Amino acid sequence: MLDLSFESPKPKTVAGAKHDWELVIGMEVHAQIATKAKLFSGASTEFGSEPNSNVAFVDAAMPGMLPVINEFCVEQAVRTGLGLKADINLKSAFDRKNYFYPDLPQGYQISQLYHPIVGEGEVIVDMEPGVARKVRVERIHIEQDAGKSIHDMDPAMSFVDLNRTGVALMEIVSRPDIRGPEEAAAYVGKLRQILRYLGTCDGNMQNGNLRADVNVSICLPGQYEKFMETGDFSHLGTRCEIKNMNSMRFIQQAIMVEAERQIKIVEAGGEVDQETRLYDPNKGETRSMRSKEEAHDYRYFPCPDLLPLEIEQDWVDDIASSLPELPDAKKARFVSDFGLSEYDAGVLTADVVNADYFEAVAADAGDGKLAANWVINELFGRLKKDDKGIEDSPVTPVQLAGVIKLIKSDAISGKIGKDLFEIVYSEGGDPEKLVEERGMKQVTDTGAIETALDDIIAANPAQVEKAKENPKLAGWFVGQVMKATGGKANPKVVNQLVAAKLKG
């Protein structure tokens, strides 16, 4: 039974603090929608293109150019909302957010404030086996991204790349339900996992396709429970936003650094100013970026260039019917159908590509547990050593299943299986043919194994006497037989013969 709760974790202890403090964290995750065209134009979203090569007239804010909504982006947002068990609003609308963006030619951002396309949902965050926390999602809205300012190409001027301008984003806004840095990272990780399963965002944080703004505040023990009961934010401390975080590790570091900064201010008798800050991982500190604006500071008003967005329930139902099996359901199925542990099922379902690979191996090999063992320990271990992902695996599911089937049929031993795996990984080939061609087949002939064992027993009478007195020493004989047969003897047969010979 999965334990879900909103209960506060143990208070955070900060060196030198006079009190124990609790953290309250909310997150705004910006996920780039997986689409080949931008939100309001047909310009490409391809990453790494030459600067300013993916810019349509609308993106450049040329006079008379009007935005046209990309229907696929809307579908992807709805799909995401359904994946988070959220309410889908059949009527939504776009607003202009007036704010100076040096790399957004319009001078405003088209977003959704008053009528977002997706309402309340949830993300179940796994904290440890059997224990999870529910983080409520307040809303998801669609908006356009800004461009990129480049400041390090010339000492006297900055350059602007508009390739990202107008790229479609989903802003996924959580409630302040997250209570610590580890949970914050786990939340982003789980959200990224779900988005990748749904195919609505590739989750590439390095390219900026998934990034988070982290709101951090502190409160004394018991105050969060009062907030949950009343909804009154006065029970919580003043929040500060840490902008544009694109690393799980940095998210955790930034939260603790910012919490310590706020605690020192409050305990010294000061007040925390609500503001937007940036995290500097090199200095291990957050620094002020600008005072935190409220909605009225942006002078929001309905976008006059776009009609309200109305969608049909039948269309939403069609999208819902096409949703894939999501991580939690797949993990539960792996446990029940294949008899895997919670941990192994979690490892295999962490990424949809890994899960698909495992299922292909298990189906071909006919043994889920053995397939999981080989995928996790042998394949993942070898890929990690070579700094490769499953997409770059030189071993196909069919090849790995072939190795497993040879072990199951006693054609080779587990040890020979590892040698065979290494050959397939490095050189390729059909496992069954490789075993035949290289003479790797397991020796199951009892007579041949017994002959080798008799020779070893005859040559080591003293060791025989010791083994008869202490049965644990029988393993020495097993090892010697395996050595004498080049590791090809069936270990099960060897153990049975050794036990019988020493007993007699």
Disulfide bonds with the S-S distance in Angstrom:
none
